[in-house]
């Protein structure tokens, strides 16, 4: 119980606050108990879906966060939530509608509150661009993990070993992504194809930019460390994590309209999920779960590649979010089981060759 309070106490308090706001909004907007309970139910369902579909997000976040000091870990949990909640769950959909409709921010806010059906239509009209940008960024994150010549731990042995060796070819993962973008664009109408290609290239550029900033910061920190200065590592990783979290959020924000087209309800439900994902990330880091379960990280990055590809192909064919989440859960579950089996074998070997007392 103490561990749950330590890692998830703030998330539970945040959830209670969101549910209280949902109840207040339900009473003031519907004027009935049934309407209020309906809004509370949708908020609760959205939060559960966001949490259940985002475990791969938490594992990947943990793989980055484990190399950051505690100061930046706390900042990711606190400062980062402002970006995750207000940036991606509120500002992002409003910005999409403002750009698509060519109207100002206040008019967009009024549209979301007074005409949710039109607001939903405008958000969905940006699906092709979102698919290209978010899918390209996430696919690059996954490919970069496996296209690493120094990678030692291989879960899907032959395939991952081949990718690690193939990594000696410069920018191989970029070439693969561009070919995938081009292939999908051929299946789209000309206008959508152009939007998709441009968005995909921008997603790739965003990934390269974030990686570049992170590398520059690491170089500066290494120089300061050599000079004997105190270094508090983390800003580059903090920036990378927030962009990564934003990419994970794209499909969730769009998919939420399947349950509600009310901006307030969607924001409250997804924000609860976003907070718990951050708490799960910190929990995984502090418990050393990635080190304890050898292949868990590999499974999460395979899930990211699948998610990225599904986002890219969603420009042509709609794939339900539950299918995406199920595939991710299966990959992570298999990698966890493989890790447990590996640990048992290691223990058995130690016992077999342990000297008799």
N, C-alpha and C positions, 0 to 999 in steps of 0.2 A: 504493500500500500504506500509506503514511504517513497519507493521508486516511482510509482505512478504519479504521486503528488509532485515529486521533484521535476519530472519531465513533462507531465501533461496537466499540471495544476492550472497554469495560465491558460492553456487551451480550453479547459473545461469552463473557466471563468469567462473567457472570451465567447464561448458558445452560449452560455447563459445570457450574456449581454445581447448577442445577436437574436436569440429567441425572444428576449424581452422586447427588443425593437420590432421584431416580426409581429408579436402580439399587439403592440401599440399600433403598428401600421395597419394590421388587420381590423382592429376595432374602429380606427378613424376612417379607413377607406371603405369598409363594407358595412359597418354599423350592426353586424350580427355575429353571434357566437359561432355559427356554422361557417361563415366566411372566414373568421379568424382562425378556427381550427384547421380549415383547409389550407390557409397560408402557412401555418405552423407545420403542417404535415409535409407540404412541398419543400419548405426550407430544410426540414429534417432529412427528407429523402435525398435532396441535392447534396447535403453535407456528407451523408453516408456514401453516396456514389463517388463523390470526389475523393474521399479517403480510400475507398476500396480500389479505385482505379489508379491510384497514385503511389502505390508502394514502390514501384520501380523508380519513380521520381525520388523518393526518400533514399533509396539505396545509392543511386548515382550522386545525389547531393552529399551523402555521407562520404563517398569516395573522394570528393573534393574537400569537404570540410575537415576531414581527419588530418590534413596537412596544414590547417590554419590554427592559430593560437586561440585560446579561450575567449579573448576579447572580441575577435572577429566572429567567433562562433555565436556569441551572445548577440552581437550586432545583426547577424543574419536572422536570428530568431526574433529580434525586436524591430530594428530599422527595416529589415527586409520585408516584414509583414505589411508595412505601409505600402510598399511597391506592389506586393502580391495582391492585397485586398483592394486598395483604392486604384492602383495603376491598372491591373489586369481585369479585375472584376467590375469596375465602375468606369474608369476613364477610357479603357481600351474599346469597349463596345460603343460608348458615346462618340469616340473619335472616328470609328468606322462609319457610323451613321452620318456624322457631320461632313466627312469627306465625300461619302457616296451621294448625299443629298445636296451638298453645297450650301449648308446652312451653318449658323454660328452655334457655339456651345450651349447657350441658354435656350435657343430654339430646339436644339437636340434633346436637352433635358426635359423640356416641356412635352416634346413628342413622345419620349419614352414613358412619361407618366400619364399623358392624356390619350395617346393613340398607340398602345403597345403592339397592335397587329402590324401597323405600318413600320414601327421600329424594328420588329422581328424580321419583316421582309427585307429591310435595308441591311440589317446585319447579315442575314443569310446570303444576300447578293454579293457580299465580299468573300464568300467561301473559297473561291478559286485562288484569290491572292493569299488568303490566310493559309490555305493548304500548301501553296508553293513555298512561302517564307518559312513557316513553322516546320514543315516536313523536311526542307533542305537543312535547316539548322540542326534538328534532332538527328537526322541521318548522318551528318558530319560528326556529331558528338559520338555516335555509336561506332562509326567506321574508324575514327581516330584511335579509339581504344584498342581495336584489334590490329590496325595497321601500325604496329609498334615492334620494331626489330628487337627491342630489349625486353619484351614481354616474356615472362617465364611461366606463368600459370595458365594452362590451357584446359578448358573444360571439354569442348568438342574438339578433341585432340588434333586430328589430321587437318581439319578445316582451319582452325585457329593457328596452327603451326604454319600452314601455307600462307595465310594472310600476314603473319608476322614476317615471313621471309619475303613476301611480295612488297612489304613496306619499304624495302631498299630502293624501290622505284619512286623517285620524288613525285609527290602530289598525286599518287595513284588513286587515293580515295576521292579527290576532287574530280578526276577524270570519270570515275564511276558515277558519281552523283550527277555530273553534267549530262552523261549519256542517258541516265534514268529520266532526268528532266526533259531532255529532248524527245525521248521515246513516248513519254506520257503526253507531251504537248501535241504530238502528231494525232492523238485521239480526240483532241478538243477542237471546237470551232475556232476560227482564226483569232477573233477578239479575245476569247478566253485563253487561247494558247499563248498569245503575247503577254497577257497579264500573268499567267502562270510562270512563264520563263523569266520575266523580269523579277517577279516576287521571289522565285527560287534563287536567282543570282544574288539578289539583295540579302536573302537568308545566308547564303554562302559568304558573302562579303562581311556580314555581321559577325559570323563565326570567326572568320580570319581576323577581323578587327579586335574582337574580344580576346582571342588567343594572343594577338600581337601585344595588346596592352598588358596582359598578364605576364608575358615574357619580359617586356621592358621593365615592369615593376620588380620581377624576380632578379633581373640583372642588377638593378639599382640596390636592392636589398643585399645581394651577395657582395657588392662593392663596399657597402656600409659595414657589413659583418666582418669583412677582411680588415677594414680600417679600425675595427674595434668598437664601432658604434652599436647602440642597442637597436634592435630591429623588431618591429611588431608586425609580423607577416600577416597578410590577409586581404588587402583591398582588391587585388586582382582577382582572387578567388571569389570574393564577395560580389564583384561585378559579374563574373562569369556565372555564378549560381543564380543570380536574379534574372539574367537573360535566359538561362536554361529553364528556370521555373516559368518564365513567361511563355516559352515555346511549348512547354507541357500544358499550359493553361488554354491555349488556343482552341483545341478540340472540345475541352470541357465547357468553355463559355458558349460555343456554338451549340453543343449538344444539349445544354441546359434548356434551350428553347423548346425541346420536346416535352418538357414538364410545365414550363410557364414562360410567358412572354413579358412578364412584369420585371422591370429592371431591378427594383428594390428586392424582390423575393429572390431573384437569381444571385444578386450580389451577396445577400446575407447567407444563403445556403452554401455557395462556393467559398466564401470567406472562412466559414467554420472548417471546411475541408482543408483549405490552404494552411490554416493555423496548425492543424493536427499533423499535416505532412512535415511541417518544420519541427514540431516536437518529436516526431518519429526519427527525423534525421539526426537530431542531437542525441537521442537515445541510442541509435545505432553506433554513433561515434564513441560515446562514453562507455558503452558496453563492449566495445571491440568486436562487434558482430562480424564485420568484414574480414577481420583477421582469423576469427574462430571458424568461420564457414568459408572454406577455400574458394569455392566456385560461385558464391552468391553474387559477387560483383560482375563476373562474366555473364551470368544469367540476366542481370539487370540491363547490361549494355546490349545484349541480344534483343531484349524487350524494347529498348529504345530504338534500335534499328527497325524492328517490326513496326513500332508506333510511327516512326518517321516515314516509312514506306506507305503505311496505311493512310497517313495524312496526305502524302503526295498523290496516291491513287484516288483519294476522296474527291479530288477535283473532277474526276470522271464518274466514279461510282460511290454512292453513299454506303459507308460501312458503319453499322451501329456501334456506339461507344462501348456497349457491353461486350461485344465481340473483341474489340481492342483490349479491353481490360482483362477478359478471360485469357487471351493469348499471353499477355504479359504475366498474369498470375501463374499460368502453366509453366512458362519458362523459368520464372523465379522459383516456383515450387520444385521443379526438377533439379535446378542447380543447388537448391538447399538440400534436397534429398541426396544428391550426389556428394555434397560436402559432408553430410553426416555419415554416409557410407565410407568415404575416404578416412574420416576421423576414426571410425571404428576399426578399419583395417590397420591404421597406424598404431592404435592402442593394442591391437592383437599382436602385431609384430614386436612391439616393445615388450609385451608380456612373454612372448615366445623366446626372445633372445636375452631377457633380463637374467642376470646371474642369480643362481639360487642362494637364498640367504642362509 
